[in-house]
Amino acid sequence: MALHVVLVEPEIPPNTGNIARSCAATGSVLHLVKPLGFSIDDKSLKRAGLDYWPYVTLEVHESLDEFMEKYRDKCEEGRMFLATTKGKHRFTDIEYRDGDMFLFGRETAGLPRDFIAEHEEQSIRIPMSAETRLRSFNLSNSANIVLFEALRQLGFPNLE
C-alpha cells in the first residue's frame, strides 16, 4: 500500500510538479482531480517535477464526484483527510495508517466549503500564526508537511 496525495483542481504547475517529485521520492500515489489549471504536459509542470515523472504513480480523475465515487470506502472508513485552514483537528493529532488519503484544494480557494462541512470530522489543519493574517501555506509545502508527518508516524516505510 501507500499514502495518497490528492490535489483537487490544482492551478499552479510548479506546485503540482513539486508534489509529484515528493510522491515519487516517497512511493506515494498522486491523484489529480480535474479541472486542472494547466495541461499535464505543461513545460513548467515537467520542469518542476524534473525527471521524476516516470516514477510517479498518477491517477487523474474527471471530477471530485468521480473521485469520491471510486474511493467512497476510504471516506466512510475515516481514512480520507481534508487539509484546510478551517480544519477541526491539527494534522499532528491524527494517527495515520498506510493507505490514508490527503486531499488538498485549489491554491486560490481550497476545497469546496460544502465538501468540508460534509466531512468536518476528517478535516485537518496546519497550525499557523493568527497575527500574520496569512490565508494558508503554499500548496506544495502543505502537502509535504502532512505527508512527512504521516510517513514519520509509519516509520518511513521503504525509505532510506
Salt bridges, closest charged atoms under 4 A:
GLU9 OE1 - ARG106 NH1 3.09
GLU11 OE2 - ARG106 NE 3.47
GLU59 OE1 - HIS31 ND1 3.67
GLU59 OE1 - HIS61 NE2 3.54
GLU59 OE1 - LYS70 NZ 3.15
GLU62 OE2 - LYS34 NZ 3.21
GLU69 OE1 - ARG72 NH2 3.51
ASP93 OD2 - ARG90 NE 3.42
ASP100 OD2 - ARG79 NH2 2.77
GLU118 OE2 - HIS119 NE2 3.69
GLU121 OE2 - LYS88 NZ 2.41
GLU121 OE1 - HIS89 NE2 3.34
GLU149 OE2 - ARG152 NH2 2.84
